[in-house]
Amino acid sequence: MDWIVPLADLEYNEEENRAVLDVLHSRWLTMGAVTQAFEAEFAALSGAKHALTVSNATQALHLACLAVGIGPGDEVITPSLSFVATSNAVLYCGADVRLADIHGEEDFTIDPSEIGRLATPRTKAVIVMHYAGYPCDMQAILAEARKHNLRVIEDVAHAPGGKLDGQGLGTIGEIGCFSFFSNKNLSTGEGGMLLTGDDNLAARLKLMRSHGMTTLTYDRHRGHAYSYDVVDLGYNYRIDEIRSALGRVQLAKLPGNNALRKQWTELYQKLLAGSGVSLPFLNPRGEPSYHIFPMLLPEGIERKGFIDRMREKKIQTSIHYPPTHLFTYYRQRYGAISLPRTEAVAAREVTLPLYPSMGQEKVEYVAAAVRECLEQG
Ligand SMILES: *Cc1c(COP(=O)(O)O)cnc(C)c1O
C-alpha cells in the first residue's frame, strides 16, 4: 500500500548507516563496547543508576517479573488496555494477571483505585503502562502499591524520554521496561532496555539475561575472566552491537524527535477541536513522549467504515488496543471479565499517524480527512 501518510515512519538517515558499518568493520558483533556505551547513555538520559539492554521489551518485562520474584501462585495487576506483552510476561512466570480498568475517556492510563479493588493476598506486583507516552498517576499508584505491599514495574514502551515531576519515566517504579521496536520513538528494529536504581535487581537482571552465567563472553575476550558458573536458569535475552549502534544514534535524536511529536500532537488537537471526535490527554501530567495520537470517534460512527474511508485517502490508522481481557486466550483462561471504561474507550478508539518528520501539511491533510470521513459516516 502506498500511503500518503503512514501510521509511523523511521527517522533514519546516513548516521544510522555509518554506525552499523562501523560495527561491522570493528569485527565484534554482540554485547561489547557499543552496547555498554548505549546503556550508559540511556541511563544518563533517564537519570537511572543501571541500564541493561535486551532484545525486546517483552523480554524486559519477563526479566523484570522474574527479578522481583514473581512465580507460580502469584498475581500481578496489569492494565487490560495495553499491548498483550504487558500481561503475557506475567504468565510466562507461571503467575496470573488481574486485569485493571483505566481512568476513562480523558485518560487511558490505569486507574490507581483499581489496585485496591483487585489486590488479593496472592498479589505481588503491579505493572503500569504510560499509554501513548502520557505518564500514569505514579504518586497515587505508588501509594496504593505501598498500601498493598506490591512491587511496581513500569512498561515504558511508549515513553522513552518522558518525565514526571522531573523524574525519567521508567525510574519511578523499581524497574522500567523499554521497547525499541521499529515503530517506537527510539527504534532499532527489535530492541529493549531495563532500568533500575537497585544494585541487587540489576545484578539479577544481568544474570538472567545471559543464561544465569556468572561471566560474559566479552569479559573473557578482554581477559577479565577465564571460566564461568551457571547459578540460575537464565535466558539468552541479549542484544547485539549492530542494534546498540542504531540505538545510540537514535538516542541522540530522541529529544528533538519527541519535541516534533509534541508539535504535531498540539496541531492535531487544535485542528480537531469541535470536529466531534473526543481527544484524551488534553491536560497531561509531566512531560509526555507523544508516542501515538489516539482519539475517540463520536458515538454512532461505525469504526470499520471510518478506517476504510481514511484508507481510501491513503491514510493509515490503527487501534490501540483491542483489550487484553477480550482476547480468546485470556477469556478461556479467566472467563468473562467486565472493565466498562476500557471497553467503552477501546470500541471507539482510532490512532492517527504521528511521526517526527510528518510536517504541518500532512497533519492538516489527516485532520481534514477526519472531518470529511466523519461527515460520510
Ligand atoms: C511494543 C510494546 C511492547 C512490546 O515491545 P517489544 O519490544 O516488541 O517486545 C510492550 N508493551 C507495550 C505497551 C508496547 O507498546
The ligand as an SDF file (V2000), in Angstrom:
LIG
                    3D

 15 15  0  0  0  0  0  0  0  0999 V2000
    5.6580   -2.5050   21.8260 C   0  0  0  0  0  0  0  0  0  0  0  0
    5.1450   -2.7690   23.1810 C   0  0  0  0  0  0  0  0  0  0  0  0
    5.5890   -3.8620   23.9480 C   0  0  0  0  0  0  0  0  0  0  0  0
    6.4510   -4.9490   23.4030 C   0  0  0  0  0  0  0  0  0  0  0  0
    7.6530   -4.4930   22.9130 O   0  0  0  0  0  0  0  0  0  0  0  0
    8.5830   -5.4670   22.0770 P   0  0  0  0  0  0  0  0  0  0  0  0
    9.8950   -4.7300   22.0950 O   0  0  0  0  0  0  0  0  0  0  0  0
    8.0060   -5.5490   20.7050 O   0  0  0  0  0  0  0  0  0  0  0  0
    8.6560   -6.7720   22.7590 O   0  0  0  0  0  0  0  0  0  0  0  0
    5.1470   -3.9870   25.2510 C   0  0  0  0  0  0  0  0  0  0  0  0
    4.2820   -3.0970   25.7740 N   0  0  0  0  0  0  0  0  0  0  0  0
    3.8190   -2.0640   25.0690 C   0  0  0  0  0  0  0  0  0  0  0  0
    2.8720   -1.1170   25.7130 C   0  0  0  0  0  0  0  0  0  0  0  0
    4.2240   -1.8750   23.7450 C   0  0  0  0  0  0  0  0  0  0  0  0
    3.7290   -0.8450   23.0400 O   0  0  0  0  0  0  0  0  0  0  0  0
  1  2  1  0
  2  3  1  0
  2 14  2  0
  3  4  1  0
  3 10  2  0
  4  5  1  0
  5  6  1  0
  6  7  2  0
  6  8  1  0
  6  9  1  0
 10 11  1  0
 11 12  2  0
 12 13  1  0
 12 14  1  0
 14 15  1  0
M  END
$$$$
